[in-house]
Amino acid sequence: MMKVNLGQFNITKDNFELKLVKDLEVGVRTKSGSDANDVVRVWTDSREWQFSLLGVLTHMSKSPEKVEIQSFGNSVKYIKLTVVRIGTQIDLDMLKLSPNFAELSAVTDAEAQGFLEGYLQSTVNLTLTKELFDYYAGDKDQKSWLEF
């Protein structure tokens, strides 16, 4: 796992968090197993990347406690970024995923830079979000976590 420092990629914490909040704001919000938290799911894309965002937020909060951003589909690389809020700070870890089952590897600085730039340039894809959420809602094995 690679610890990510946004500053090394010339990205400010405020800009990154603002992007997360804006993306999750329009996502599908469902109750989690916890009475205090909601789970938000949204999909975004840019020219070379597609991203799945899964966030955990307290019921009334817009700022997420934890977010997992994972590239998928036609993305240049398959990478997962985990963002965890610790007080006023955020902790970021990045991992490269392989198309082979359970094969993980380190992320290079160039790959991290491309992933972060691709995410920051991405926009919410409401069509993809609706299609994939409807797909997951129709899957009997996953439907239980979508129900209130």
C-alpha positions as CSV (number, residue, x, y, z in Angstrom):
1,M,0.0,0.0,0.0
2,M,1.2,3.5,-0.9
3,K,0.7,6.4,1.5
4,V,-0.4,9.4,-0.5
5,N,0.5,13.0,0.3
6,L,-1.6,15.2,-1.9
7,G,1.1,18.0,-1.7
8,Q,3.6,15.9,-3.6
9,F,1.2,15.9,-6.6
10,N,0.4,19.6,-6.3
11,I,-3.1,19.0,-5.1
12,T,-4.5,20.9,-2.1
13,K,-6.5,19.1,0.6
14,D,-9.3,21.6,0.3
15,N,-9.7,21.1,-3.5
16,F,-9.6,17.3,-3.1
17,E,-12.2,17.3,-0.3
18,L,-14.4,19.7,-2.2
19,K,-14.4,17.4,-5.2
20,L,-15.3,14.4,-2.9
21,V,-18.2,16.3,-1.3
22,K,-19.6,17.5,-4.6
23,D,-19.5,14.0,-6.1
24,L,-21.0,12.3,-3.1
25,E,-23.7,15.0,-2.8
26,V,-25.4,13.7,-6.0
27,G,-24.8,10.0,-5.2
28,V,-27.4,7.5,-4.0
29,R,-27.6,7.6,-0.2
30,T,-28.8,4.6,1.7
31,K,-28.8,3.7,5.4
32,S,-25.9,1.6,6.6
33,G,-25.9,-1.0,9.4
34,S,-25.1,1.8,11.8
35,D,-27.9,4.1,13.0
36,A,-25.4,7.1,12.7
37,N,-24.1,6.5,9.2
38,D,-25.3,6.5,5.6
39,V,-23.5,4.9,2.6
40,V,-23.3,6.9,-0.6
41,R,-22.5,5.4,-4.0
42,V,-21.8,7.3,-7.2
43,W,-19.9,6.7,-10.4
44,T,-17.8,9.3,-12.2
45,D,-15.7,9.3,-15.4
46,S,-13.2,11.3,-17.4
47,R,-11.5,10.7,-20.8
48,E,-9.4,7.7,-19.7
49,W,-10.9,6.8,-16.4
50,Q,-14.1,5.5,-14.8
51,F,-14.4,5.7,-11.0
52,S,-16.7,4.1,-8.4
53,L,-17.0,6.1,-5.2
54,L,-18.3,4.5,-2.0
55,G,-18.5,6.9,1.0
56,V,-19.6,6.6,4.6
57,L,-21.1,9.8,6.0
58,T,-23.0,10.6,9.2
59,H,-26.7,11.3,8.5
60,M,-26.5,15.0,8.4
61,S,-23.0,15.5,7.3
62,K,-21.8,16.3,3.8
63,S,-18.1,15.6,4.6
64,P,-17.3,11.9,4.4
65,E,-15.7,9.9,7.2
66,K,-14.3,7.3,4.8
67,V,-14.4,7.0,1.0
68,E,-13.1,4.3,-1.4
69,I,-12.4,5.4,-4.9
70,Q,-11.7,2.6,-7.3
71,S,-11.1,2.8,-11.1
72,F,-12.8,0.2,-13.2
73,G,-14.1,-0.6,-16.7
74,N,-12.1,1.0,-19.4
75,S,-9.7,2.8,-17.1
76,V,-6.0,3.0,-17.9
77,K,-5.1,1.2,-14.7
78,Y,-7.1,-0.4,-11.9
79,I,-6.2,1.4,-8.7
80,K,-8.0,1.9,-5.3
81,L,-7.7,5.0,-3.2
82,T,-8.9,4.8,0.4
83,V,-9.6,8.1,2.1
84,V,-10.1,8.2,5.9
85,R,-10.9,11.3,7.9
86,I,-9.0,11.6,11.2
87,G,-10.2,14.7,12.9
88,T,-9.4,17.6,10.5
89,Q,-6.8,15.6,8.6
90,I,-7.3,12.9,5.9
91,D,-5.2,9.8,5.5
92,L,-4.9,8.4,2.0
93,D,-3.7,5.0,0.9
94,M,-3.4,3.7,-2.7
95,L,-3.1,0.2,-4.0
96,K,-2.9,-1.1,-7.6
97,L,-5.4,-3.8,-8.4
98,S,-4.8,-6.6,-10.9
99,P,-7.3,-8.2,-13.3
100,N,-6.0,-11.5,-11.8
101,F,-7.8,-12.5,-8.7
102,A,-6.4,-11.3,-5.4
103,E,-3.2,-9.9,-7.0
104,L,-2.1,-6.6,-5.6
105,S,0.9,-4.5,-6.2
106,A,2.5,-1.1,-5.4
107,V,1.5,2.1,-7.2
108,T,4.2,4.2,-8.8
109,D,4.3,7.9,-8.4
110,A,3.4,8.3,-12.1
111,E,0.4,6.0,-11.7
112,A,-0.7,7.8,-8.6
113,Q,-0.4,11.1,-10.4
114,G,-2.5,9.9,-13.3
115,F,-5.2,8.4,-11.1
116,L,-5.5,11.6,-9.0
117,E,-5.6,13.8,-12.0
118,G,-8.1,11.6,-13.8
119,Y,-10.3,11.6,-10.7
120,L,-10.1,15.4,-10.2
121,Q,-11.0,15.9,-13.9
122,S,-13.9,13.4,-13.8
123,T,-17.5,14.4,-13.6
124,V,-20.4,12.5,-12.1
125,N,-22.0,10.2,-14.6
126,L,-25.7,10.1,-13.6
127,T,-26.6,7.6,-16.3
128,L,-24.0,5.1,-15.2
129,T,-24.9,5.7,-11.5
130,K,-28.5,4.9,-12.2
131,E,-27.8,1.9,-14.4
132,L,-25.3,0.3,-11.9
133,F,-27.4,1.2,-8.9
134,D,-30.4,-0.4,-10.5
135,Y,-28.3,-3.4,-11.3
136,Y,-27.1,-3.8,-7.7
137,A,-30.6,-3.2,-6.4
138,G,-31.9,-6.0,-8.6
139,D,-29.3,-8.5,-7.4
140,K,-30.9,-10.5,-4.6
141,D,-27.5,-11.0,-2.9
142,Q,-26.9,-7.2,-2.7
143,K,-30.4,-5.9,-2.3
144,S,-30.5,-6.3,1.4
145,W,-28.0,-3.6,2.0
146,L,-30.0,-1.2,-0.2
147,E,-33.2,-1.6,1.8
148,F,-34.1,0.8,4.6
